[in-house]
Amino acid sequence: MAILIKKIYKILSFLRRQESIKTKASTLIESLVASVIIIVVFTIASLTLNNVFQSTIKNNLDRVQNRMNTLEYLYLNDKISHPYQENFEDWNIQFLKPQAGNSFLTLDAVQLKTKKSISKKLTYVVSQ
């Protein structure tokens, strides 16, 4: 019984010593600086992701290339003839007449805002 009381006394004295140890708290200035650093990091990350998404959308040429493939299909099935020109979204798409001695038709698309161009040379012989 005496051994049990000694063990309980040791545990209680250990717990009293742990309570007397004070934990160090951060000051208000340290908390504010940490908050500002976190806000700056998240702002930079947000702006970077926004820039990446905008450039991805801006450089996406899938819709105009799909339209060019559709026009090629229509031309091959005699639904349209050259010279042909149309405005698709902010792109100007046109078939260029083959030059003398050249038996290929060229399909060009030029973006009206940035003047970016896509050219597709049709490997089909143009019937004269």
C-alpha positions as CSV (number, residue, x, y, z in Angstrom):
1,M,0.0,0.0,0.0
2,A,2.9,2.4,0.8
3,I,4.4,1.8,-2.6
4,L,1.1,2.7,-4.3
5,I,0.9,5.9,-2.3
6,K,4.5,6.8,-3.2
7,K,3.7,6.3,-6.9
8,I,0.6,8.4,-6.8
9,Y,2.6,11.2,-4.9
10,K,5.3,11.1,-7.7
11,I,2.6,11.4,-10.4
12,L,0.9,14.3,-8.6
13,S,4.2,16.1,-8.1
14,F,5.1,15.6,-11.8
15,L,1.7,17.0,-12.9
16,R,2.2,20.1,-10.6
17,R,5.6,20.8,-12.1
18,Q,4.1,20.6,-15.6
19,E,1.4,23.1,-14.7
20,S,3.9,25.5,-13.3
21,I,5.8,25.6,-16.6
22,K,4.5,28.4,-18.7
23,T,4.1,28.1,-22.4
24,K,5.6,31.0,-24.4
25,A,3.0,32.9,-26.3
26,S,3.6,34.9,-29.5
27,T,3.2,38.6,-29.5
28,L,0.7,40.6,-31.5
29,I,3.3,41.8,-33.9
30,E,4.5,38.3,-34.6
31,S,1.0,37.2,-35.3
32,L,0.4,40.1,-37.6
33,V,3.6,39.5,-39.5
34,A,2.8,35.8,-39.9
35,S,-0.7,36.7,-41.2
36,V,0.7,39.2,-43.7
37,I,3.3,36.7,-45.0
38,I,0.5,34.1,-45.5
39,I,-1.7,36.6,-47.3
40,V,1.2,37.7,-49.6
41,V,2.0,34.1,-50.5
42,F,-1.6,33.2,-51.3
43,T,-2.0,36.4,-53.3
44,I,1.0,35.6,-55.4
45,A,-0.2,32.0,-55.9
46,S,-3.6,33.3,-56.9
47,L,-2.3,35.7,-59.5
48,T,0.1,33.1,-60.9
49,L,-2.7,30.6,-61.4
50,N,-4.9,33.2,-62.9
51,N,-2.2,34.1,-65.4
52,V,-1.7,30.5,-66.3
53,F,-5.4,29.9,-66.9
54,Q,-5.8,33.0,-69.0
55,S,-2.9,32.1,-71.3
56,T,-4.2,28.6,-71.7
57,I,-7.6,29.9,-72.8
58,K,-6.0,32.6,-75.0
59,N,-3.7,30.1,-76.8
60,N,-6.5,27.5,-77.3
61,L,-6.8,27.0,-81.0
62,D,-9.1,23.9,-80.9
63,R,-12.3,25.6,-82.0
64,V,-10.8,27.4,-85.1
65,Q,-8.9,24.2,-86.1
66,N,-12.1,22.2,-85.8
67,R,-13.8,24.8,-88.0
68,M,-11.0,24.6,-90.5
69,N,-11.4,20.8,-90.6
70,T,-15.1,21.2,-91.2
71,L,-14.4,23.6,-94.1
72,E,-12.0,21.1,-95.6
73,Y,-14.6,18.4,-95.4
74,L,-17.2,20.7,-97.0
75,Y,-14.8,21.6,-99.8
76,L,-13.9,17.9,-100.5
77,N,-17.6,17.1,-100.7
78,D,-18.4,20.0,-103.1
79,K,-20.5,21.9,-100.6
80,I,-18.3,25.0,-100.9
81,S,-16.0,26.2,-103.6
82,H,-12.9,28.5,-103.6
83,P,-12.4,31.3,-103.3
84,Y,-14.1,31.1,-99.9
85,Q,-14.0,33.4,-96.9
86,E,-15.8,33.6,-93.6
87,N,-15.5,35.1,-90.1
88,F,-15.6,32.6,-87.3
89,E,-15.6,34.1,-83.8
90,D,-12.6,36.5,-84.0
91,W,-10.9,34.6,-86.9
92,N,-11.0,35.3,-90.6
93,I,-10.8,32.0,-92.5
94,Q,-10.3,31.8,-96.2
95,F,-9.3,29.5,-99.0
96,L,-6.6,30.9,-101.2
97,K,-6.6,30.3,-104.9
98,P,-3.8,28.0,-106.0
99,Q,-1.0,29.8,-107.8
100,A,0.0,28.9,-111.3
101,G,1.9,25.6,-111.3
102,N,0.7,24.8,-107.8
103,S,-1.9,22.1,-107.5
104,F,-2.6,22.5,-103.8
105,L,-5.2,24.6,-102.0
106,T,-4.2,26.7,-98.9
107,L,-6.6,27.2,-96.0
108,D,-5.6,30.3,-93.9
109,A,-7.0,31.6,-90.6
110,V,-6.0,35.0,-89.2
111,Q,-7.0,36.2,-85.7
112,L,-8.4,39.7,-86.1
113,K,-7.1,41.0,-82.7
114,T,-3.6,39.5,-82.4
115,K,-2.9,38.8,-86.2
116,K,-1.9,35.3,-85.2
117,S,-2.3,33.0,-88.3
118,I,-2.8,29.3,-88.9
119,S,-2.1,27.9,-92.4
120,K,-3.2,24.5,-93.6
121,K,-2.0,23.2,-97.0
122,L,-4.5,20.8,-98.4
123,T,-2.7,17.9,-100.1
124,Y,-5.6,17.3,-102.4
125,V,-5.2,18.1,-106.1
126,V,-7.4,20.9,-107.1
127,S,-9.6,20.1,-110.0
128,Q,-9.4,22.8,-112.7
